[in-house]
Amino acid sequence: MLEIRKDPSAFPGIDAEALHRMMDEVSAFGGGPDGSMMRLTLSREDGLARDWLAAWFAQEGLRLEVDAIGNMYGFLDWAGRDAPCIMCGSHLDSQPNGGRFDGAYGVIAACSAIEAIRRRVAEAGIKPKCNFVIVNWTNEEGARFQPSLLGSSVNSGEIDLDFALARRDGSGVSVAEALAEIGYAGKAARVVPDALIEIHIEGSAHLEKAGLRIGAFTRFWGAVKYRLAYLGRQAHTGPTPMAERQDALLAAAYLITELRDMADKAGPDLHTSAARLEVHPNSPNVVPAEAVMFIELRSGSAEFLASAEAELKQKIAACAKRANTSFEVRSIDRRRAGEFDAGLIDLAEQTAKSLGQTVLRLDTIGGHDAVSMSAVTPAIVIGVPSVGGVIHHPTEFTTPEDRLLGTELLAGMLWRFCVDGNILKS
């Protein structure tokens, strides 16, 4: 069991005004008057947010490095080359018409926590025993380029760099081209820290319902993502007899209902979705010749996920036969299920206790960059409440008080590394 100081005053004090001001400043890049956020990865808005972060790194004396997939790293090298390096941060890209706090809060909280630690070190006159790096990962959301978690997966070695750079959006623009357009095609080496702490909004209502303010994600669900195309025959919707139609969209509609039926029968251990469709030629008077589906299966059990995928394959073929179409699977992305680091979970709980808080242990069903990085380093995601459990929507909101508390917790955890070095070593 790790031991930690009981006196909260030993932790770095967060400048709340600066924290909220920085959150407002970064929200201007792609933010709408209704609270919405449209900052797709590697877009102009994302480039402006990146420029803002780079300027903050320069102002605070952090060394900026950008790697070949566009991940931004702000290094605080103050403990020597051989000292452990602890990473914190998240991502600045958003979903289309998404919210302002998903991802961006984690980056801003990391900036505020490191700023507070630097003040505390100067006040205490101590020599720090670790270095820090703040990260902004590329394409966490996967809204513009697929797969999601692209930057962190390249950094962890789970995805090949050339494959990642060749991904294209709906307009045919590649990741490599988009990086060059906004000036973030870097050359830095991959960064594997000694530990990674990511703070994030919860994105569900478990904390709110429990009356608690801090969650530690202890387990992450796996996912299987199919890009599937049903292929029919283009025809006039008027004179073409119903029995002769080869309607690709009809096949997709059959599968959508089958996916929901799979989840209903499986219960809470399986989530399914087909949240995106691309229909060609997409005319009201033309039988669709092609319907591309983006399908997801999610489960905390690798065995359950494998069984669901086998069932999905059967249903894909059955729906094609029923609609008199063919099909092709154009890509499959898989994300493993697993657990976050026990030592970091322990540290989060003790730090929260010192701040007068109780931690709720949770699963994360959505993906986070810390999931990718957990393959190569101890990692954890800490959650703070989302009002109403809302995420990926303009009304997404985490109160200023909870944003501050989460940043205080992050700073407290980082402070322990700062004064004691790599406490996770056996």
Buried (B, 14 or more C-beta within 10 A) or exposed (E): EBEBBEEEEBBBEBBBEBBBEBBEEBBEBBBEEEBBBBBBBBBEBBBBBBBBBBEBBEEBEBEBBBBBBBBBBBBBBBBEEEBBBBBBBBBBBBBEEBBBBBBBBBBBBBBBBBBBBBBBBEEEEEEBBBBBBBBBBBBBBBBBBBBBBBBBBBBBEBBEBEEBBEBBBEEEBBBBBBBEBBEBBBEEEBBBBBBBBBBBBBBBBBBBEEEBBBBBBBBBBBBBBBBBBBBBBBBEBEEBEEEEBBBBBBBBBBBBEBBEEBBEEBEEBBBBBBEEBBBBEEEEEBBBBBBBBBBBBBBBBEEBBBBBBEBBEEBBEBBBEEBBBBBEEEEEBBBBBBEBBEBBBBBBBBBBBBBEBEBBEBBBBBBBBBBBBBBBBBBBBBBBBBBEBBBBBBEBBBEEEBBBBBBBBBBBBBBBBBBEBBBBEE
